[in-house]
């Protein structure tokens, strides 16, 4: 049995704040430049990527 979940418009429009997006970009740029991320930085980057992907899924589900 399929269940439909309604996603409120406000949730589907949520985006990462600029400072958070900047932090993620900084970590990814550091890694791309060959810099070593600390364990904490790797975990932070992974969490932010997961959050960004989740928000993208919400947006795509709302537009579908």
OpenMM code with the backbone's topology and positions (N, CA, C; nanometers):
from openmm import Vec3, app, unit

residues = "UNK UNK UNK UNK UNK UNK UNK UNK UNK UNK UNK UNK UNK UNK UNK UNK UNK UNK UNK UNK UNK UNK UNK UNK UNK UNK UNK UNK UNK UNK UNK UNK UNK UNK UNK UNK UNK UNK UNK UNK UNK UNK UNK UNK UNK UNK UNK UNK UNK UNK UNK UNK UNK UNK UNK UNK UNK UNK UNK UNK UNK UNK UNK UNK".split()
positions = [
    Vec3(0.0828, -0.1167, 0.0000),
    Vec3(0.0000, 0.0000, 0.0000),
    Vec3(0.0885, 0.1247, 0.0000),
    Vec3(0.0633, 0.2122, -0.0949),
    Vec3(0.1402, 0.3354, -0.1040),
    Vec3(0.0803, 0.4431, -0.0157),
    Vec3(0.1652, 0.5162, 0.0481),
    Vec3(0.1219, 0.6276, 0.1306),
    Vec3(0.1814, 0.7551, 0.0730),
    Vec3(0.0996, 0.8559, 0.0591),
    Vec3(0.1464, 0.9848, 0.0098),
    Vec3(0.1731, 1.0758, 0.1279),
    Vec3(0.2894, 1.1367, 0.1265),
    Vec3(0.3258, 1.2302, 0.2315),
    Vec3(0.3272, 1.3694, 0.1707),
    Vec3(0.2501, 1.4570, 0.2266),
    Vec3(0.2472, 1.5955, 0.1805),
    Vec3(0.3629, 1.6717, 0.2439),
    Vec3(0.4398, 1.7382, 0.1617),
    Vec3(0.5527, 1.8165, 0.2100),
    Vec3(0.5115, 1.9630, 0.2090),
    Vec3(0.5122, 2.0262, 0.3245),
    Vec3(0.4749, 2.1692, 0.3282),
    Vec3(0.5663, 2.2523, 0.2387),
    Vec3(0.5080, 2.3498, 0.1728),
    Vec3(0.5839, 2.4361, 0.0823),
    Vec3(0.7041, 2.4996, 0.1523),
    Vec3(0.6875, 2.5401, 0.2783),
    Vec3(0.7953, 2.6052, 0.3511),
    Vec3(0.9155, 2.5120, 0.3666),
    Vec3(0.8899, 2.3853, 0.3885),
    Vec3(0.9980, 2.2882, 0.4047),
    Vec3(1.0677, 2.2651, 0.2716),
    Vec3(0.9908, 2.2550, 0.1658),
    Vec3(1.0483, 2.2291, 0.0338),
    Vec3(1.1325, 2.3462, -0.0157),
    Vec3(1.1087, 2.4647, 0.0352),
    Vec3(1.1833, 2.5833, -0.0066),
    Vec3(1.3074, 2.6092, 0.0789),
    Vec3(1.3261, 2.5311, 0.1848),
    Vec3(1.4400, 2.5533, 0.2744),
    Vec3(1.5704, 2.5260, 0.2012),
    Vec3(1.6686, 2.6124, 0.2238),
    Vec3(1.8015, 2.5959, 0.1653),
    Vec3(1.9064, 2.6119, 0.2751),
    Vec3(2.0232, 2.5605, 0.2483),
    Vec3(2.1322, 2.5797, 0.3427),
    Vec3(2.1623, 2.7291, 0.3536),
    Vec3(2.1795, 2.7803, 0.4740),
    Vec3(2.2194, 2.9207, 0.4881),
    Vec3(2.3530, 2.9445, 0.4173),
    Vec3(2.3750, 3.0672, 0.3740),
    Vec3(2.4975, 3.0997, 0.2999),
    Vec3(2.6234, 3.0609, 0.3770),
    Vec3(2.6258, 3.0882, 0.5069),
    Vec3(2.7449, 3.0558, 0.5867),
    Vec3(2.7708, 2.9049, 0.5893),
    Vec3(2.6657, 2.8261, 0.5940),
    Vec3(2.6805, 2.6798, 0.5953),
    Vec3(2.7274, 2.6319, 0.4583),
    Vec3(2.6687, 2.6879, 0.3532),
    Vec3(2.7109, 2.6534, 0.2170),
    Vec3(2.8577, 2.6920, 0.1951),
    Vec3(2.8958, 2.8097, 0.2459),
    Vec3(3.0355, 2.8533, 0.2347),
    Vec3(3.1298, 2.7588, 0.3088),
    Vec3(3.0886, 2.7137, 0.4260),
    Vec3(3.1717, 2.6217, 0.5041),
    Vec3(3.1901, 2.4895, 0.4294),
    Vec3(3.0824, 2.4377, 0.3738),
    Vec3(3.0909, 2.3139, 0.2980),
    Vec3(3.1831, 2.3330, 0.1783),
    Vec3(3.1676, 2.4441, 0.1078),
    Vec3(3.2527, 2.4704, -0.0088),
    Vec3(3.3990, 2.4796, 0.0318),
    Vec3(3.4261, 2.5437, 0.1455),
    Vec3(3.5635, 2.5544, 0.1959),
    Vec3(3.6232, 2.4155, 0.2199),
    Vec3(3.5464, 2.3295, 0.2853),
    Vec3(3.5959, 2.1943, 0.3142),
    Vec3(3.6206, 2.1162, 0.1858),
    Vec3(3.5286, 2.1269, 0.0897),
    Vec3(3.5452, 2.0550, -0.0365),
    Vec3(3.6630, 2.1101, -0.1164),
    Vec3(3.6799, 2.2434, -0.1163),
    Vec3(3.7934, 2.3038, -0.1858),
    Vec3(3.9253, 2.2604, -0.1228),
    Vec3(3.9293, 2.2557, 0.0095),
    Vec3(4.0504, 2.2124, 0.0799),
    Vec3(4.0860, 2.0697, 0.0398),
    Vec3(3.9865, 1.9842, 0.0360),
    Vec3(4.0093, 1.8446, -0.0014),
    Vec3(4.0531, 1.8344, -0.1469),
    Vec3(3.9870, 1.9092, -0.2363),
    Vec3(4.0216, 1.9049, -0.3788),
    Vec3(4.1634, 1.9556, -0.4055),
    Vec3(4.2106, 2.0492, -0.3212),
    Vec3(4.3444, 2.1042, -0.3379),
    Vec3(4.4522, 2.0117, -0.2817),
    Vec3(4.4104, 1.8960, -0.2328),
    Vec3(4.5060, 1.8000, -0.1798),
    Vec3(4.5321, 1.8148, -0.0320),
    Vec3(4.4590, 1.9043, 0.0326),
    Vec3(4.4743, 1.9214, 0.1761),
    Vec3(4.4105, 1.8063, 0.2517),
    Vec3(4.4659, 1.7770, 0.3660),
    Vec3(4.4121, 1.6706, 0.4494),
    Vec3(4.3047, 1.7269, 0.5416),
    Vec3(4.1865, 1.6701, 0.5364),
    Vec3(4.0824, 1.7073, 0.6304),
    Vec3(4.1002, 1.6260, 0.7578),
    Vec3(4.0762, 1.6915, 0.8701),
    Vec3(4.0783, 1.6182, 0.9963),
    Vec3(3.9566, 1.5268, 1.0003),
    Vec3(3.9561, 1.4360, 1.0949),
    Vec3(3.8402, 1.3476, 1.1109),
    Vec3(3.7137, 1.4291, 1.1346),
    Vec3(3.7244, 1.5313, 1.2178),
    Vec3(3.6082, 1.6160, 1.2467),
    Vec3(3.5612, 1.6889, 1.1210),
    Vec3(3.6555, 1.7372, 1.0402),
    Vec3(3.6180, 1.8063, 0.9157),
    Vec3(3.5526, 1.7104, 0.8168),
    Vec3(3.6037, 1.5882, 0.8069),
    Vec3(3.5423, 1.4892, 0.7167),
    Vec3(3.4004, 1.4575, 0.7604),
    Vec3(3.3813, 1.4416, 0.8913),
    Vec3(3.2478, 1.4134, 0.9425),
    Vec3(3.1544, 1.5325, 0.9205),
    Vec3(3.2070, 1.6523, 0.9407),
    Vec3(3.1277, 1.7730, 0.9178),
    Vec3(3.0868, 1.7824, 0.7712),
    Vec3(3.1811, 1.7630, 0.6814),
    Vec3(3.1522, 1.7700, 0.5386),
    Vec3(3.0503, 1.6639, 0.4984),
    Vec3(3.0668, 1.5427, 0.5480),
    Vec3(2.9732, 1.4351, 0.5150),
    Vec3(2.8322, 1.4689, 0.5639),
    Vec3(2.8218, 1.5233, 0.6839),
    Vec3(2.6914, 1.5611, 0.7374),
    Vec3(2.6266, 1.6718, 0.6563),
    Vec3(2.7061, 1.7704, 0.6158),
    Vec3(2.6520, 1.8801, 0.5357),
    Vec3(2.6097, 1.8321, 0.3970),
    Vec3(2.6853, 1.7414, 0.3408),
    Vec3(2.6471, 1.6841, 0.2104),
    Vec3(2.5173, 1.6058, 0.2244),
    Vec3(2.5057, 1.5270, 0.3295),
    Vec3(2.3813, 1.4529, 0.3534),
    Vec3(2.2625, 1.5480, 0.3653),
    Vec3(2.2815, 1.6568, 0.4379),
    Vec3(2.1741, 1.7545, 0.4553),
    Vec3(2.1377, 1.8189, 0.3218),
    Vec3(2.2375, 1.8585, 0.2438),
    Vec3(2.2119, 1.9197, 0.1133),
    Vec3(2.1380, 1.8229, 0.0205),
    Vec3(2.1765, 1.6971, 0.0223),
    Vec3(2.1091, 1.5964, -0.0613),
    Vec3(1.9654, 1.5751, -0.0148),
    Vec3(1.9430, 1.5741, 0.1158),
    Vec3(1.8087, 1.5588, 0.1701),
    Vec3(1.7199, 1.6749, 0.1264),
    Vec3(1.7727, 1.7965, 0.1344),
    Vec3(1.6945, 1.9132, 0.0929),
    Vec3(1.6631, 1.9080, -0.0572),
    Vec3(1.7579, 1.8609, -0.1351),
    Vec3(1.7348, 1.8469, -0.2792),
    Vec3(1.6240, 1.7438, -0.3058),
    Vec3(1.6235, 1.6358, -0.2300),
    Vec3(1.5179, 1.5355, -0.2456),
    Vec3(1.3812, 1.5927, -0.2099),
    Vec3(1.3753, 1.6725, -0.1030),
    Vec3(1.2495, 1.7363, -0.0657),
    Vec3(1.1979, 1.8257, -0.1781),
    Vec3(1.2884, 1.9020, -0.2352),
    Vec3(1.2491, 1.9919, -0.3444),
    Vec3(1.2004, 1.9136, -0.4657),
    Vec3(1.2700, 1.8066, -0.4986),
    Vec3(1.2304, 1.7285, -0.6159),
    Vec3(1.0993, 1.6564, -0.5920),
    Vec3(1.0761, 1.6132, -0.4686),
    Vec3(0.9492, 1.5463, -0.4365),
    Vec3(0.8335, 1.6449, -0.4441),
    Vec3(0.8572, 1.7674, -0.4032),
    Vec3(0.7523, 1.8695, -0.4041),
    Vec3(0.7173, 1.9080, -0.5475),
    Vec3(0.8164, 1.9105, -0.6364),
    Vec3(0.7914, 1.9521, -0.7742),
    Vec3(0.7375, 1.8381, -0.8606),
    Vec3(0.7450, 1.7166, -0.8093),
    Vec3(0.6988, 1.5998, -0.8879),
    Vec3(0.5478, 1.5877, -0.8881),
] * unit.nanometer
topology = app.Topology()
chain = topology.addChain("A")
for resn in residues:
    res = topology.addResidue(resn, chain)
    for name in ("N", "CA", "C"):
        topology.addAtom(name, app.Element.getBySymbol(name[0]), res)
